Amino acid sequence: MRVGIVVFPGSNCDHDAVHAVEDVCGHQAVPLWHKNADLQNVDAVILPGGFSYGDYLRCGAIAALAPVMGEVKRFADQGGPVLGICNGFQILCESGLLPGVLLRNASLQFRCQDVLVKVENAKTRFTSKVDAQKPLRIPIAHADGNYFCDDATLKKLEDHGQVVLRYVDESGAATADANPNGSRHNIAGIVSDKGNVMGLMPHPERACERVLGSTDGLGFFRSLLG
């Protein structure tokens, strides 16, 4: 399987995504430069974490206008799978591929730590091979991970199983103390209404090998790659 990894100025997790796809999962990773409107016949697309364009204006706002994103939108509209991690999630929201927006953390502080997340929908293209029976330990590293949407959108997401990941404590409860950024309903990741676009703030590519302290993120890549 050929997986496109989009690279923006300021991306800093693209090599981590390449490593997860190629070295851990054994598939082909194809770097896609932001200025090139060509997805090179990939089968899936990953928007990696980082600080695209320095997060100027608003996180993900400039990246959403990059030439490559026009092709990513067409790819997604045709049913192609797209995964956005951290800054990639922000870009998906800014480009309209996912609803809502990622705001500044409620603490107004950058958070770099392990968190626990619970899989709320294990039937998506991105979670079918994830262990949904227990909280997953995956790292975060963001200043703008506070997911927000209006009440109508929130109800739709909840009612249609589009909330895929939620911040929880060790018992699996979505408590305020378990929420690292103030995200509504402890939301850590969502999926589009068609099910082929997912965004999440935690970094599964940093939890794919035991040497990293956790393999709880590996299931997301195995689900995407088939």
Secondary structure as UniProt FT lines:
FT   STRAND          2..7
FT   TURN            9..10
FT   HELIX           14..19
FT   HELIX           20..24
FT   STRAND          28..33
FT   TURN            34..35
FT   TURN            40..41
FT   STRAND          44..47
FT   HELIX           52..55
FT   TURN            59..62
FT   HELIX           63..65
FT   HELIX           67..77
FT   TURN            78..79
FT   STRAND          82..85
FT   HELIX           87..94
FT   TURN            95..96
FT   STRAND          101..103
FT   TURN            106..107
FT   STRAND          111..119
FT   TURN            122..123
FT   TURN            125..129
FT   TURN            132..133
FT   STRAND          136..142
FT   STRAND          146..148
FT   HELIX           151..159
FT   TURN            160..161
FT   STRAND          163..167
FT   TURN            170..171
FT   TURN            177..178
FT   HELIX           184..186
FT   STRAND          187..191
FT   TURN            193..194
FT   STRAND          197..200
FT   HELIX           204..206
FT   HELIX           210..212
FT   TURN            216..217
FT   HELIX           218..225
//
